[in-house]
């Protein structure tokens, strides 16, 4: 049984090393929009000290990423990876979804309500 645990740790270590050798940047951010086909907009927030005042400020930047299966939704936290240019703005691909957002049912405004009539 100890051999099985050792093998899984070894496999995980090899997987991490394989990911490191690609040399591609990996960012974690929040999906802002998925209204395009196979494309999501991811907002990445970074903390940085102001050069003069030394106060920590947050810098936000949006990245367009390729989502082949249209599986990411607004509010999800995702990991994106640098890739070759796929279009005018897309230079990133969706690697995986870190955390899904809670699904909130959409409210249909016109469905069966006669308020004010």
N, C-alpha and C positions, 0 to 999 in steps of 0.2 A: 504494500500500500504506500509505503514511503517512496518507492520507485515511481509510482504513478504521479504523486505530487511533485517529485523532482522533475519528471518529464514535462509536466504542464508549466512549471516555472521556467524551464529551459526553452520551451516553445514560445512562451510570452517574451522572454528576453530576446530571442531570435527575431520575433515579430517587431519589437521595438527597434532593434538594430536595422532591420530592413527598411523601416519607415524613416530612420535618420539618414540613410544613405541617398535618399532621393534628392536632397538639397533644395526641396521646395518649401516655401513658407507655409505655415499653417496658422490660421487665425480662428478665434472663437468670438461669435457675435450673435445678435438677435435678429431674426427675420422681421423685416419691416413690411415687405410687400411680396405677394406671389401672384399678382394679377396677369403677368405675362406667361406665355407657354414655355415650360421648361426653364424658366429663369426666376430667380429669387433675388431680392435686394436685402443685403445683410448689413446691419449697422454695428461697427466695432468701436467700442469705447476704450480709450487708453488714458491712463493717469500719467501726468508729467508735471515736473516742477517748472514753474515760470522762470525764465532765464534771469530776470531782474529782481522780481519780488519774492522768489523762492516759495511761492504758495502753490499747492498742488491743484492743478486744473485738469478737467477731463476734456479730451479731444475726441470728437466723434467723426467717423468717416464711413461712407457707404460704399459697399462693393457689390457688383453684379456677379452672381454665381450661377453656374449651370446646374439645374436640378432635373436630371433625366426622367425620373418617375413622378415628378410633381408631388413629393411626399412631405415637403416642409410647408408649414402654415405660419401666418403672422404670430409673433410672440414666442416661437420656438427658439431655443438656444442651439446653434449649430456650429460645426467645425468645417471650415472651408480650406481648400488647398489650392495653391497657385498652379496654374496650368498654361498651356499655350493659348494665344488669342483665339477665342471662339466666335467673336463678333466685334462690333465697334467698341463696346464697353465691357464685354465679358472676358475676364482673364482668370477666373476662379471657378472651381467645381465644388459641389457639395460632397464632403467626405462622409460625415455621419451626423445624426441628430443627437445632441447631448441630452437635451431635456425637452419634452413635449409640453406645450401649454395646455391648460385645462380647457376642455372643449365647452364652449358656451353656446347654447342653442340660439340661432338667429331668430329675431322677432319679426314676423311679417306684419307690416303696418296696415295693409289693406285687408287682412284676413278676418272677416266676420265681425268687425267692431263698428257699431253705429253710434259712437259717442258724438254728441253735439248735433245730432240730426233730428 
